[in-house]
Amino acid sequence: MSGARNNDGPAPHLLLALDQSTGTVLTQQRVAVKSNQRSPP
């Protein structure tokens, strides 16, 4: 999200659902922390 950073802190981290055939973002939600890695079992 380019330009989303403001004086209050870093840019928000978003989780979104994307239609891969059209490239359309179906929905997006702000998440508390950036994480795209799974913890080991």
C-alpha positions as CSV (number, residue, x, y, z in Angstrom):
1,M,0.0,0.0,0.0
2,S,2.1,2.8,-1.3
3,G,1.8,6.1,0.7
4,A,0.0,4.5,3.6
5,R,2.7,5.5,6.2
6,N,1.9,8.5,8.4
7,N,3.3,10.3,11.4
8,D,1.7,7.8,13.8
9,G,3.9,4.9,12.7
10,P,4.6,2.4,9.9
11,A,2.3,1.5,7.1
12,P,-0.5,-0.9,8.0
13,H,-0.2,-4.6,7.3
14,L,-3.1,-6.0,5.2
15,L,-4.4,-9.5,4.6
16,L,-6.4,-9.7,1.3
17,A,-8.3,-12.1,-0.8
18,L,-7.5,-11.8,-4.5
19,D,-9.2,-13.2,-7.6
20,Q,-6.1,-14.4,-9.5
21,S,-7.9,-14.6,-12.9
22,T,-8.8,-10.9,-12.9
23,G,-6.4,-9.5,-10.4
24,T,-9.3,-8.0,-8.4
25,V,-9.0,-7.5,-4.7
26,L,-12.1,-9.1,-3.2
27,T,-11.6,-7.9,0.4
28,Q,-8.9,-6.7,2.7
29,Q,-8.5,-6.6,6.5
30,R,-5.9,-4.8,8.6
31,V,-3.9,-7.3,10.7
32,A,-2.0,-6.5,13.9
33,V,1.4,-7.9,12.9
34,K,3.1,-8.8,9.7
35,S,3.4,-12.5,9.4
36,N,3.4,-14.8,6.4
37,Q,5.4,-17.6,8.0
38,R,4.1,-20.6,9.8
39,S,5.5,-21.7,13.2
40,P,7.1,-25.1,13.3
41,P,4.9,-27.9,14.7
